[in-house]
Amino acid sequence: MNKFYWIITFFVIFIVIALAISPEVYLVACSKGILVWATVVLPAIFPFLFFTKILTDLGVMNVLATKFTIFTSIFKTPPIGAFAFLTSILSGYPVGAKVVSDLYENGSITKEDAFKITTFTSNSGPMFILGSVGIGLLLSRRLGLIILFSHIIGAILNGILYRNHKEKPTNIRFSTQSINNISFQPAELMWNSIISILIIGGYICIFFVLIEMLNYLNILPPIATFFSSITGINSEIFVAIFNGLFEITHGCIDIANLQLTEFTSTILCCGLITFGGLSTMMQAIVFLQKFQMRLGFFLKQKLTHTIFSILICIIFLLIF
């Protein structure tokens, strides 16, 4: 057994003890997570999970994708990548990851294609960026639009950055599906979508509890104070950022409550939304593991996407 095994073991034991000592605190946090999932995530994502799965399994998108040959020129991926990209920017996390894994699973793309497509399809959606963050938290449709377009343009630049990425030619799959030989099973599709949305909800609740635990046990505040002493930035900003690195909704709410300048609040929210947070990443990895997505590569491409989005966001804020 390696050191990583024991680190994880002691960390989980620590969490269990913390939950047992103050269950009432974490019950409230878990309830908040369930509320966010039920009122924000479920209605926004579930229909997309269900209907995109139908389109993918029917092979319809393989036919329509032939019209998007520009994707082959720009990203060096099959035209079907356009379907994953459009779906990801319409529906948000983690639907893009789910679509990419479905395309790989049914043989529409290779493992190398899947890695490339992931670099520009790990996106948040307009309902969250514009509705929840822009209008709901920052009280500005303009700022919501700036974050949204910064996020999307950042994804495109990210895809271009990794267009020459190479993977070992293992598990290469070729599509043999056609509309005529598809076995269409609505019950299985519904079950698949239900399991996926429950997995997403489970991760949201777990990370809401972890954030509450780290703050309740006074673990995050001293770390924030340390970074504050080095940079001279308010420690509350670091607390909000750390919370957002675990769960983006929580972090964006904290940033909005700090009443910072429009410029600062928008940049911070843009960065957190694009990076996604551990909760969103774990949701995506559940689907991306079908083609052995490496965590190191996933984190790397999320970081570069975040850098692109922040830089574009700064430019937009200076112009508009």
Secondary structure, DSSP 8 states (H G I E B T S, - for coil): --HHHHHHHHHHHHHHHHHHH-HHHHHHHHHHHHHHIIIIIHHHHHHHHHHHHHHHHHTHHHHHGGG-THHHHHHSS-TTHHHHHHHHHHH-TTHHHHHHHHHHHTTSS-HHHHHHHHTTT----HIIIIIIIIIIIS--HHHHHHHHHHHHHHHHHHHHHTTT----S-S-------GGG----HHHHHHHHHHHHHHHHHHHHHHHHHHHHHHHTT-HHHHHHHHHHHH---HHHHHHHHHHHH-HHHHHHHHHHTT--HHHHHHHHHHHHHH-HHHHHHHHHHHHGGGT--HHHHHHHHHHHHHHHHHHHHHHHHH-
